[in-house]
């Protein structure tokens, strides 16, 4: 079996599974906010994880706050910035390729709080147009409350120029929230060096337990309570901490740090796979192939062959992929992200997303290549749409 949907959700890493087997027998379970000795052991474990993760991703421990994952983190950050924005700052700059959770959160503030949403242009490869962003910043710099542009697109795997975006925002003294969900644990990242103001991480994207995650804030005092409770996470995120999930986050990100060199091998496997597919089927389209992408992500289409049909064929070979984003996998149409890139429907409805982990490599790509060639050979004889 080859699981190729790591951008959707990663299986537990082997290091995390081994940790959990030992952790279950430890008998150290308690509310980390209790003052008795067991509670304090759990609390100290959380703080050790905070220190370890902060060191790995390049932030200070007091800039990192644990939560349930990126969806909560997005809501928390946007709430903190927009709910308390000055009256003269009612503009948010974003893009059409952002994750739906960003767009829905902004839509709320647009409808209920009167914010104006401006969208920056993207090119045919799905990359933010920096010149257009600069224009928007200069036109409305005194009215912009927030810029929210992602680091890596979840569908295409295209890496955005987020450090350049951060630099432009700094020049205009505008806060920048970067959705780093698909970057942390999948590619090099250093919060302080990035220049961004807010970032997020979901445990289930990096091989940790689902329901775990964190946000990072350059200026922690700007975070406002979003989930109300007691003094957990310094009062900005109430509720008893998911300490087991937090522990697995530290294990998973430590695993990534120790095996980061494997990304080069994974990227080479991806490039060889894509080259072989295009050699065998010249009609095949690789979305974003001309720009930097995650080492293990390919969004590939055979125009005229429906992506869901390909997905079913691959599953018969015990290979599991998605069509575009996993959260929209049951929608048999061109995704909003691909439409915004100007991708034609015969290509957009034919895409499948293959996303692998740094723990995988050339052998997996070779098996996927063989199965995909078989699927295309079979399905191109059938008119899918």
Number of C-alpha atoms within 10 A of each C-alpha: 9 17 18 24 23 24 30 20 18 21 18 19 20 13 15 20 18 11 14 17 10 9 14 11 8 9 8 11 14 17 17 22 16 13 11 11 11 16 17 16 18 21 20 13 17 22 16 15 20 24 17 17 24 20 14 18 19 14 19 17 17 17 17 22 21 24 29 22 21 25 19 19 25 23 16 21 23 20 19 17 17 19 12 13 14 12 8 10 17 21 21 21 21 23 24 21 29 19 20 15 14 20 16 12 16 24 16 12 19 16 10 9 13 12 19 18 20 16 17 20 19 19 12 14 19 25 21 24 16 17 11 14 23 16 12 16 20 12 11 15 17 15 17 26 23 22 25 22 28 28 25 27 26 25 28 28 28 26 22 20 17 23 15 14 25 21 15 19 22 15 9 14 12 19 19 25 26 23 26 23 27 26 23 24 27 23 18 12 16 15 22 13 11 16 19 24 21 26 25 28 28 29 30 26 28 30 27 29 27 20 16 25 28 22 24 27 22 20 11 16 10 13 22 18 17 17 14 13 13 14 13 17 17 12 16 21 22 17 15 16 21 18 21 18 23 27 24 26 31 23 22 27 22 18 19 25 16 10 12 16 11 16 22 14 16 24 20 15 21 25 17 14 21 20 14 15 21 15 11 11 14 11 13 19 20 20 25 21 17 10 13 15 19 24 24 28 24 26 24 26 25 25 21 19 23 26 28 21 17 26 21 16 20 20 16 12 17 14 21 20 27 27 32 31 21 18 12 13 17 12 14 14 19 19 21 16 23 24 15 16 19 15 19 12 16 18 22 30 27 29 33 25 29 27 27 27 26 20 15 18 20 17 11 19 23 16 14 21 17 13 20 19 16 15 20 20 13 12 18 14 9 12 9 16 10
